[in-house]
Every structure is written in structure tokens, then in C-alpha cells.
Amino acid sequence: MNRIISTGLAALALTVGAVGLNAQQSGELPGVVDPSRVSGGTYQVDSSHTLVGWRVNHFGFNDYFGLFGDMRGSLTIDPANLASARVDITIPLDAVTVTSEGLRDHLLRPGKDGAEPDFFGASPAPARFISTRVTPNADGRSATILGNLTMNGVTRPVLIAAEFTGAGANPMNQRETIGFEGRALIERSEFGIDYGLPVISDEVELNLTAAFEKLR
């Protein structure tokens, strides 16, 4: 059995290596910033390669930041009518990554003696963003996405400046893939998260990088 497993892993490693070698030899990336590569339909989030970064200022000294991962959701798009695109993303807040365990503990620990938590708390409900309007820009490669963000039990409108960053077939599974990046600003106090104001900034900068794979 171990020999079979070892042989299978070796074959997988050779396959992955061959994919990378072929891409390197051809000098081409699988994804290209070419809108003509985008086909219409419904895509699902590539959870392993989709992240939301956040950044806040601390006491006026410096910014600190972290990442949310393990997204779920979908994108529906028609290249002939980009304004009809719709995105629906769920963000598990407990899947937050920071370099400091002390900071992560503070973000997710329960309130003291039954009080409200300072930030998300021990078992936060996932955040969710659902687009309500997509406005393509004249360049055909960027857009503004207006939608509703629900977080901490509160729903507020959020505007994302989005940019198309590539499309093509993922060499690992051959699925059609579309990539985007985006930026948004929110005020956390609007979502009932007001701990440390104003010395910890109310404004939170969000930086998004997302990949979507077409459903078969």
C-alpha cells in the first residue's frame, strides 16, 4: 500500500512539475488581461486564492493589518452586458490571519464578564457582500461595484473599485478562471465595532484579490 501511495504521489509531482515546466518554456501565463477570454455564466469562488486584506491605524503610530480567507460565493457575468454582473461573497470572520497571536485573540475573544466583545467575539457570524449595481468603466477592464455588506448583524452599502486582472484556463483543473482585485473603505463604527475609537482608526482599508472558476 505504501508503495502504491508513493508511486501515486510521485506521478502527481511529475504532472505538476510538467505543467509548471511547460508554462515556463512557453513564456506564457495561463491568465491574461484580455476581456475576450471571459465567457458568460456562473463562476464560484476559488477559496484557496481569494483573500480580503484589512488595514487600520493604531494610535497614530503605524498601521496594522490582517487577512480573511476561506471565502465562499459566486459571480454571474455576461461579457455583453457587464452591468448585469452579480457577485455574492461570504467571508468567515473567524478565519482571520494576523502575525500576532495576541492580536488574533483580541479580535476573537468574548466580552469580559458577559459584556459585548471588543471586536468580533468568539463565534462571529460570517460577513456577506451582495452586489446591487455594477458600473463598468470606459476602459472595459475596471468597474465600480455597489453592494450591501452585512457584518456584526448590521447591513451597510459599500463601494468597491474593482479591476479585472486576468482570465484563462487554470492549468491544474482546466477550469475557466477570472481574476479581480479591488479596494474599498469602510467605517467600522457603522457596523457597531467601535472599540478604541478614535485612537484606533474608524476607517478600515479593504484590499481584495479574488479568483472565480466557472461551474461545469
DOTIZA-843288 format. One record per residue (C-alpha): residue in one letter; x, y, z. Coordinates in steps of 0.2 Angstrom, whole numbers. Each point is the difference from the previous one (the first is absolute). Layout:
BEGIN
<r><zake>a</zake><u>X</u><v>Y</v><w>Z</w></r>
...
This chain:
BEGIN
<r><zake>m</zake><u>0</u><v>0</v><w>0</w></r>
<r><zake>n</zake><u>14</u><v>12</v><w>4</w></r>
<r><zake>r</zake><u>8</u><v>-3</v><w>-16</w></r>
<r><zake>i</zake><u>-16</u><v>3</v><w>-9</w></r>
<r><zake>i</zake><u>-2</u><v>17</v><w>9</w></r>
<r><zake>s</zake><u>18</u><v>4</v><w>-3</w></r>
<r><zake>t</zake><u>-2</u><v>-3</v><w>-19</w></r>
<r><zake>g</zake><u>-16</u><v>10</v><w>-1</w></r>
<r><zake>l</zake><u>8</u><v>15</v><w>9</w></r>
<r><zake>a</zake><u>15</u><v>-1</v><w>-11</w></r>
<r><zake>a</zake><u>-11</u><v>0</v><w>-16</w></r>
<r><zake>l</zake><u>-9</u><v>15</v><w>7</w></r>
<r><zake>a</zake><u>16</u><v>9</v><w>3</w></r>
<r><zake>l</zake><u>6</u><v>-4</v><w>-17</w></r>
<r><zake>t</zake><u>-17</u><v>6</v><w>-8</w></r>
<r><zake>v</zake><u>1</u><v>17</v><w>10</w></r>
<r><zake>g</zake><u>18</u><v>2</v><w>-4</w></r>
<r><zake>a</zake><u>-4</u><v>-3</v><w>-19</w></r>
<r><zake>v</zake><u>-14</u><v>13</v><w>1</w></r>
<r><zake>g</zake><u>12</u><v>13</v><w>8</w></r>
<r><zake>l</zake><u>14</u><v>-5</v><w>-13</w></r>
<r><zake>n</zake><u>-11</u><v>2</v><w>-15</w></r>
<r><zake>a</zake><u>-6</u><v>17</v><w>6</w></r>
<r><zake>q</zake><u>18</u><v>6</v><w>3</w></r>
<r><zake>q</zake><u>6</u><v>-7</v><w>-17</w></r>
<r><zake>s</zake><u>-14</u><v>9</v><w>-9</w></r>
<r><zake>g</zake><u>3</u><v>16</v><w>9</w></r>
<r><zake>e</zake><u>-19</u><v>2</v><w>2</w></r>
<r><zake>l</zake><u>-11</u><v>2</v><w>15</w></r>
<r><zake>p</zake><u>-17</u><v>-10</v><w>1</w></r>
<r><zake>g</zake><u>-9</u><v>16</v><w>4</w></r>
<r><zake>v</zake><u>1</u><v>16</v><w>-11</w></r>
<r><zake>v</zake><u>-8</u><v>17</v><w>2</w></r>
<r><zake>d</zake><u>-11</u><v>-3</v><w>-15</w></r>
<r><zake>p</zake><u>-19</u><v>3</v><w>1</w></r>
<r><zake>s</zake><u>-3</u><v>-11</v><w>-15</w></r>
<r><zake>r</zake><u>5</u><v>-15</v><w>10</w></r>
<r><zake>v</zake><u>-15</u><v>2</v><w>12</w></r>
<r><zake>s</zake><u>-15</u><v>-11</v><w>-4</w></r>
<r><zake>g</zake><u>-17</u><v>3</v><w>7</w></r>
<r><zake>g</zake><u>-7</u><v>-10</v><w>14</w></r>
<r><zake>t</zake><u>1</u><v>-4</v><w>19</w></r>
<r><zake>y</zake><u>17</u><v>-1</v><w>8</w></r>
<r><zake>q</zake><u>4</u><v>-6</v><w>18</w></r>
<r><zake>v</zake><u>13</u><v>7</v><w>12</w></r>
<r><zake>d</zake><u>17</u><v>-8</v><w>-1</w></r>
<r><zake>s</zake><u>1</u><v>0</v><w>19</w></r>
<r><zake>s</zake><u>18</u><v>-4</v><w>1</w></r>
<r><zake>h</zake><u>5</u><v>15</v><w>-10</w></r>
<r><zake>t</zake><u>-12</u><v>13</v><w>6</w></r>
<r><zake>l</zake><u>4</u><v>12</v><w>14</w></r>
<r><zake>v</zake><u>-6</u><v>16</v><w>8</w></r>
<r><zake>g</zake><u>13</u><v>10</v><w>8</w></r>
<r><zake>w</zake><u>-4</u><v>13</v><w>13</w></r>
<r><zake>r</zake><u>10</u><v>15</v><w>7</w></r>
<r><zake>v</zake><u>-2</u><v>12</v><w>15</w></r>
<r><zake>n</zake><u>10</u><v>13</v><w>8</w></r>
<r><zake>h</zake><u>6</u><v>-3</v><w>18</w></r>
<r><zake>f</zake><u>2</u><v>15</v><w>12</w></r>
<r><zake>g</zake><u>7</u><v>11</v><w>-15</w></r>
<r><zake>f</zake><u>16</u><v>-10</v><w>1</w></r>
<r><zake>n</zake><u>-2</u><v>-12</v><w>-14</w></r>
<r><zake>d</zake><u>-13</u><v>-12</v><w>-9</w></r>
<r><zake>y</zake><u>-3</u><v>-18</v><w>4</w></r>
<r><zake>f</zake><u>-8</u><v>-12</v><w>-12</w></r>
<r><zake>g</zake><u>-7</u><v>-18</v><w>-2</w></r>
<r><zake>l</zake><u>-9</u><v>-11</v><w>-12</w></r>
<r><zake>f</zake><u>-16</u><v>-9</v><w>-2</w></r>
<r><zake>g</zake><u>0</u><v>-16</v><w>-10</w></r>
<r><zake>d</zake><u>-11</u><v>-16</v><w>-3</w></r>
<r><zake>m</zake><u>-13</u><v>10</v><w>-10</w></r>
<r><zake>r</zake><u>-15</u><v>-7</v><w>-8</w></r>
<r><zake>g</zake><u>-11</u><v>7</v><w>-14</w></r>
<r><zake>s</zake><u>-4</u><v>3</v><w>-18</w></r>
<r><zake>l</zake><u>2</u><v>12</v><w>-14</w></r>
<r><zake>t</zake><u>-13</u><v>1</v><w>-15</w></r>
<r><zake>i</zake><u>6</u><v>9</v><w>-15</w></r>
<r><zake>d</zake><u>-5</u><v>4</v><w>-18</w></r>
<r><zake>p</zake><u>15</u><v>8</v><w>-10</w></r>
<r><zake>a</zake><u>-13</u><v>8</v><w>-11</w></r>
<r><zake>n</zake><u>-9</u><v>8</v><w>14</w></r>
<r><zake>l</zake><u>13</u><v>3</v><w>14</w></r>
<r><zake>a</zake><u>-13</u><v>11</v><w>10</w></r>
<r><zake>s</zake><u>-10</u><v>-16</v><w>3</w></r>
<r><zake>a</zake><u>14</u><v>-8</v><w>10</w></r>
<r><zake>r</zake><u>-4</u><v>-6</v><w>17</w></r>
<r><zake>v</zake><u>12</u><v>-5</v><w>14</w></r>
<r><zake>d</zake><u>-4</u><v>-9</v><w>16</w></r>
<r><zake>i</zake><u>14</u><v>-3</v><w>13</w></r>
<r><zake>t</zake><u>0</u><v>-7</v><w>17</w></r>
<r><zake>i</zake><u>15</u><v>4</v><w>11</w></r>
<r><zake>p</zake><u>2</u><v>-11</v><w>16</w></r>
<r><zake>l</zake><u>7</u><v>13</v><w>13</w></r>
<r><zake>d</zake><u>7</u><v>-14</v><w>11</w></r>
<r><zake>a</zake><u>12</u><v>-4</v><w>-14</w></r>
<r><zake>v</zake><u>10</u><v>15</v><w>3</w></r>
<r><zake>t</zake><u>19</u><v>-1</v><w>-2</w></r>
<r><zake>v</zake><u>12</u><v>12</v><w>9</w></r>
<r><zake>t</zake><u>18</u><v>-2</v><w>5</w></r>
<r><zake>s</zake><u>-3</u><v>3</v><w>18</w></r>
<r><zake>e</zake><u>-9</u><v>-13</v><w>10</w></r>
<r><zake>g</zake><u>-4</u><v>14</v><w>13</w></r>
<r><zake>l</zake><u>-9</u><v>10</v><w>-13</w></r>
<r><zake>r</zake><u>-9</u><v>-15</v><w>-7</w></r>
<r><zake>d</zake><u>-6</u><v>-4</v><w>18</w></r>
<r><zake>h</zake><u>-6</u><v>18</v><w>2</w></r>
<r><zake>l</zake><u>-10</u><v>0</v><w>-16</w></r>
<r><zake>l</zake><u>-9</u><v>-17</v><w>5</w></r>
<r><zake>r</zake><u>-1</u><v>0</v><w>19</w></r>
<r><zake>p</zake><u>-17</u><v>1</v><w>8</w></r>
<r><zake>g</zake><u>-5</u><v>16</v><w>10</w></r>
<r><zake>k</zake><u>6</u><v>0</v><w>18</w></r>
<r><zake>d</zake><u>-13</u><v>-5</v><w>13</w></r>
<r><zake>g</zake><u>-14</u><v>-2</v><w>-13</w></r>
<r><zake>a</zake><u>3</u><v>17</v><w>-8</w></r>
<r><zake>e</zake><u>1</u><v>3</v><w>-18</w></r>
<r><zake>p</zake><u>16</u><v>-5</v><w>-9</w></r>
<r><zake>d</zake><u>13</u><v>13</v><w>-5</w></r>
<r><zake>f</zake><u>0</u><v>-5</v><w>-18</w></r>
<r><zake>f</zake><u>-8</u><v>-16</v><w>-7</w></r>
<r><zake>g</zake><u>-2</u><v>-12</v><w>15</w></r>
<r><zake>a</zake><u>3</u><v>-18</v><w>1</w></r>
<r><zake>s</zake><u>-13</u><v>-7</v><w>-12</w></r>
<r><zake>p</zake><u>-3</u><v>14</v><w>-12</w></r>
<r><zake>a</zake><u>-13</u><v>-2</v><w>-14</w></r>
<r><zake>p</zake><u>8</u><v>1</v><w>-18</w></r>
<r><zake>a</zake><u>0</u><v>16</v><w>-9</w></r>
<r><zake>r</zake><u>-9</u><v>1</v><w>-17</w></r>
<r><zake>f</zake><u>1</u><v>12</v><w>-15</w></r>
<r><zake>i</zake><u>-13</u><v>-1</v><w>-13</w></r>
<r><zake>s</zake><u>1</u><v>12</v><w>-15</w></r>
<r><zake>t</zake><u>-14</u><v>11</v><w>-4</w></r>
<r><zake>r</zake><u>7</u><v>10</v><w>-15</w></r>
<r><zake>v</zake><u>15</u><v>-2</v><w>-11</w></r>
<r><zake>t</zake><u>6</u><v>15</v><w>-10</w></r>
<r><zake>p</zake><u>13</u><v>-4</v><w>-13</w></r>
<r><zake>n</zake><u>13</u><v>13</v><w>-5</w></r>
<r><zake>a</zake><u>5</u><v>5</v><w>-17</w></r>
<r><zake>d</zake><u>16</u><v>-10</v><w>-1</w></r>
<r><zake>g</zake><u>-10</u><v>-16</v><w>1</w></r>
<r><zake>r</zake><u>12</u><v>-7</v><w>13</w></r>
<r><zake>s</zake><u>-6</u><v>9</v><w>16</w></r>
<r><zake>a</zake><u>-17</u><v>3</v><w>9</w></r>
<r><zake>t</zake><u>-8</u><v>7</v><w>15</w></r>
<r><zake>i</zake><u>-10</u><v>-13</v><w>10</w></r>
<r><zake>l</zake><u>-13</u><v>7</v><w>12</w></r>
<r><zake>g</zake><u>-7</u><v>-13</v><w>12</w></r>
<r><zake>n</zake><u>-6</u><v>-4</v><w>18</w></r>
<r><zake>l</zake><u>12</u><v>-6</v><w>13</w></r>
<r><zake>t</zake><u>-7</u><v>-9</v><w>15</w></r>
<r><zake>m</zake><u>12</u><v>-1</v><w>14</w></r>
<r><zake>n</zake><u>-3</u><v>-2</v><w>19</w></r>
<r><zake>g</zake><u>-19</u><v>0</v><w>-3</w></r>
<r><zake>v</zake><u>0</u><v>17</v><w>-9</w></r>
<r><zake>t</zake><u>-2</u><v>3</v><w>-19</w></r>
<r><zake>r</zake><u>8</u><v>15</v><w>-8</w></r>
<r><zake>p</zake><u>3</u><v>5</v><w>-19</w></r>
<r><zake>v</zake><u>18</u><v>-2</v><w>-5</w></r>
<r><zake>l</zake><u>9</u><v>6</v><w>-16</w></r>
<r><zake>i</zake><u>14</u><v>-11</v><w>-8</w></r>
<r><zake>a</zake><u>12</u><v>6</v><w>-13</w></r>
<r><zake>a</zake><u>3</u><v>-16</v><w>-10</w></r>
<r><zake>e</zake><u>12</u><v>-4</v><w>-13</w></r>
<r><zake>f</zake><u>1</u><v>-15</v><w>-12</w></r>
<r><zake>t</zake><u>17</u><v>-8</v><w>2</w></r>
<r><zake>g</zake><u>-1</u><v>-16</v><w>-11</w></r>
<r><zake>a</zake><u>-9</u><v>-14</v><w>-8</w></r>
<r><zake>g</zake><u>4</u><v>-17</v><w>-7</w></r>
<r><zake>a</zake><u>0</u><v>-18</v><w>4</w></r>
<r><zake>n</zake><u>7</u><v>-6</v><w>16</w></r>
<r><zake>p</zake><u>14</u><v>-12</v><w>-5</w></r>
<r><zake>m</zake><u>-4</u><v>-11</v><w>16</w></r>
<r><zake>n</zake><u>-18</u><v>-4</v><w>-4</w></r>
<r><zake>q</zake><u>-3</u><v>8</v><w>-17</w></r>
<r><zake>r</zake><u>-14</u><v>11</v><w>7</w></r>
<r><zake>e</zake><u>-4</u><v>17</v><w>-8</w></r>
<r><zake>t</zake><u>6</u><v>12</v><w>13</w></r>
<r><zake>i</zake><u>-2</u><v>19</v><w>2</w></r>
<r><zake>g</zake><u>10</u><v>11</v><w>12</w></r>
<r><zake>f</zake><u>-3</u><v>17</v><w>8</w></r>
<r><zake>e</zake><u>7</u><v>12</v><w>13</w></r>
<r><zake>g</zake><u>-9</u><v>13</v><w>9</w></r>
<r><zake>r</zake><u>1</u><v>14</v><w>13</w></r>
<r><zake>a</zake><u>-13</u><v>6</v><w>12</w></r>
<r><zake>l</zake><u>-1</u><v>11</v><w>16</w></r>
<r><zake>i</zake><u>-12</u><v>-2</v><w>14</w></r>
<r><zake>e</zake><u>-3</u><v>7</v><w>17</w></r>
<r><zake>r</zake><u>-1</u><v>-14</v><w>13</w></r>
<r><zake>s</zake><u>-11</u><v>10</v><w>12</w></r>
<r><zake>e</zake><u>-14</u><v>-1</v><w>-13</w></r>
<r><zake>f</zake><u>0</u><v>-18</v><w>4</w></r>
<r><zake>g</zake><u>0</u><v>2</v><w>18</w></r>
<r><zake>i</zake><u>19</u><v>-4</v><w>3</w></r>
<r><zake>d</zake><u>5</u><v>16</v><w>9</w></r>
<r><zake>y</zake><u>13</u><v>-6</v><w>12</w></r>
<r><zake>g</zake><u>15</u><v>11</v><w>2</w></r>
<r><zake>l</zake><u>-7</u><v>15</v><w>-10</w></r>
<r><zake>p</zake><u>8</u><v>12</v><w>-5</w></r>
<r><zake>v</zake><u>18</u><v>-6</v><w>5</w></r>
<r><zake>i</zake><u>-3</u><v>-16</v><w>-11</w></r>
<r><zake>s</zake><u>-7</u><v>7</v><w>-16</w></r>
<r><zake>d</zake><u>-18</u><v>-1</v><w>-5</w></r>
<r><zake>e</zake><u>5</u><v>-1</v><w>-18</w></r>
<r><zake>v</zake><u>5</u><v>-18</v><w>-6</w></r>
<r><zake>e</zake><u>8</u><v>-2</v><w>-17</w></r>
<r><zake>l</zake><u>-5</u><v>-16</v><w>-9</w></r>
<r><zake>n</zake><u>10</u><v>-8</v><w>-14</w></r>
<r><zake>l</zake><u>-7</u><v>-14</v><w>-9</w></r>
<r><zake>t</zake><u>7</u><v>-13</v><w>-12</w></r>
<r><zake>a</zake><u>-12</u><v>-13</v><w>-7</w></r>
<r><zake>a</zake><u>0</u><v>-15</v><w>-12</w></r>
<r><zake>f</zake><u>-16</u><v>-7</v><w>-7</w></r>
<r><zake>e</zake><u>-1</u><v>-17</v><w>-9</w></r>
<r><zake>k</zake><u>-14</u><v>-4</v><w>-12</w></r>
<r><zake>l</zake><u>-12</u><v>-13</v><w>5</w></r>
<r><zake>r</zake><u>-1</u><v>-15</v><w>-11</w></r>
